[in-house]
Amino acid sequence: MAILAIDPGTKTGGALFLDGAPIVFTLTSPSVFAIVRVIKWALAESNAPQRLDRESAESAKCRQILAPTDPSPLELVTEDQHVARGPRANPAATLSIARAAERWITIAELFGARTIQVQPSTWREPLIASVSKTMNGKVLDKKVRTKLLVQRLWSELELHKGEPATTPGRRVSTTKGKLPQDPIDAIAMGYWRMTKGAERPREKAPKKRNRTRVAKVVAT
């Protein structure tokens, strides 16, 4: 099964995992039509003719006609959003990201793809556990450690700055600052799903911090 990992937002990062290194892309404020085209591209790549001989392709078509309930060859993975708390919390930004994720999920499901949402801590913690928390005496945050993990996994990746179906890709170095920050979380999230997420434990919502007791108002 192919995995399409999406880190949604104004700057959207994506990574499609097929057989080897992921195909990476970035989009700026993608429209619904752009999302449709990307989903169709990912489905086409997951069923690419070059990965099957002609006889196998015809057999696959017959199986799809005879058994339309067969699992989709594509799964979409996005982050599950929660409302952050504290002075730096930005509920409007969180809501915008959640809406963007729902657009991807809705369109993917319309095309028959499987979908999954996962909490950031669920996919990130198992991956960066092997990455040092400090470097040269400086404490590294989780974003930086995720970037270091991606660099460790692949020295080069195919990057499309735009819709991958119509924008030419080019090989970029992950260690020389050539890979944008936007798709790094998508790459790591997709890698988690491919390697560690098949039998993941039931997720728990993030713990609420600095909770304040709210007085109940009783209507009279």
SVG drawing of the C-alpha trace seen along z (x, -y; Angstrom):
<svg xmlns="http://www.w3.org/2000/svg" viewBox="-36 -35 66 46">
<polyline fill="none" stroke="black" stroke-width="0.4" points="0.0,0.0 1.2,-3.5 1.2,-6.1 0.5,-9.8 1.5,-11.9 0.3,-15.5 1.3,-18.2 -1.5,-20.7 -1.5,-24.5 -0.8,-27.6 2.5,-26.0 1.6,-22.4 4.2,-19.6 3.5,-16.2 5.4,-12.9 4.3,-9.9 5.8,-6.6 5.8,-3.9 8.6,-1.3 11.7,-3.4 12.5,-7.0 9.4,-9.2 8.5,-11.7 8.3,-15.1 6.3,-18.2 5.3,-21.6 2.1,-23.6 1.0,-27.1 -2.6,-27.4 -3.8,-24.5 -7.4,-24.9 -9.9,-22.0 -9.1,-21.4 -5.4,-21.2 -6.1,-18.7 -8.2,-16.6 -5.4,-16.6 -2.8,-15.6 -5.0,-12.7 -5.6,-11.5 -1.8,-11.7 -1.1,-9.7 -3.6,-7.1 -2.2,-6.9 1.3,-6.5 0.2,-3.7 -1.2,-1.9 1.5,-3.0 1.7,-0.8 5.5,-0.6 5.1,1.3 3.0,4.0 3.2,5.9 0.3,5.6 -1.3,8.9 -1.1,8.1 -2.6,4.7 -5.6,6.3 -6.0,8.8 -6.0,5.9 -8.8,4.2 -10.8,7.4 -10.4,7.9 -11.5,4.3 -14.7,4.8 -15.5,8.2 -14.5,7.1 -15.0,3.4 -14.7,3.6 -11.0,4.5 -8.8,2.1 -7.6,-1.0 -3.9,-1.0 -3.6,-4.4 -3.7,-5.6 -3.7,-9.3 -2.1,-10.2 -2.5,-13.6 -2.0,-15.0 -4.9,-15.2 -5.3,-18.7 -6.1,-19.8 -6.6,-23.2 -3.5,-24.3 -3.5,-26.2 -1.3,-28.9 -0.3,-32.4 1.2,-31.4 -1.8,-29.4 -3.4,-30.4 -6.9,-28.7 -7.5,-30.4 -4.4,-28.9 -5.3,-25.5 -8.8,-25.7 -7.4,-26.6 -5.1,-23.7 -7.9,-21.3 -10.1,-22.5 -7.3,-22.0 -6.8,-18.5 -10.5,-17.8 -10.4,-18.9 -7.7,-16.4 -9.5,-13.6 -12.9,-14.3 -11.5,-14.3 -9.3,-11.2 -12.3,-9.3 -14.4,-10.4 -11.8,-8.7 -11.9,-5.6 -8.6,-6.0 -8.2,-5.0 -7.5,-7.8 -5.9,-8.1 -5.3,-10.9 -2.6,-10.7 -1.5,-12.8 2.0,-14.5 3.3,-12.8 2.2,-9.4 4.3,-9.5 7.1,-11.8 8.2,-10.3 9.1,-6.8 11.0,-8.2 13.2,-10.8 14.0,-8.6 17.2,-7.7 18.2,-11.3 20.3,-13.1 18.5,-15.8 21.6,-18.1 24.3,-19.1 27.4,-21.2 26.0,-22.0 22.6,-23.2 19.3,-21.6 17.5,-20.6 13.7,-21.0 11.6,-18.2 11.4,-19.9 15.2,-20.0 15.5,-16.4 12.9,-15.4 14.9,-17.2 18.1,-15.4 16.3,-12.1 15.2,-12.7 18.8,-13.6 20.0,-10.4 17.4,-8.3 18.0,-10.0 20.8,-12.1 18.8,-13.1 15.1,-13.3 13.0,-14.1 11.3,-17.5 8.5,-19.1 7.8,-22.8 4.2,-22.7 1.7,-20.0 3.8,-16.9 1.8,-15.8 2.7,-19.0 5.8,-20.4 9.1,-18.8 10.9,-17.3 14.6,-17.6 17.0,-15.8 17.9,-17.9 20.3,-17.3 18.7,-17.0 21.9,-18.0 22.7,-21.3 19.5,-23.2 18.0,-22.4 14.9,-20.6 12.3,-23.1 11.0,-22.7 7.4,-22.3 7.5,-18.7 9.9,-17.4 7.1,-16.5 5.1,-14.8 8.2,-12.7 8.7,-11.6 5.0,-11.0 4.8,-8.8 7.9,-7.0 6.4,-6.3 3.3,-4.9 5.3,-2.7 7.6,-1.3 6.0,-1.7 2.4,-2.6 0.8,0.6 -0.1,1.8 -0.1,-1.4 -1.8,-1.5 -5.0,-3.3 -4.3,-7.0 -5.1,-9.3 -5.9,-12.9 -3.2,-15.3 -3.3,-16.1 -4.9,-19.4 -2.6,-21.8 -3.4,-24.8 -7.0,-23.9 -9.2,-26.4 -12.3,-25.4 -15.4,-26.9 -18.4,-27.7 -21.6,-26.1 -24.4,-28.5 -27.8,-27.2 -30.7,-28.8 -33.5,-30.0"/>
</svg>
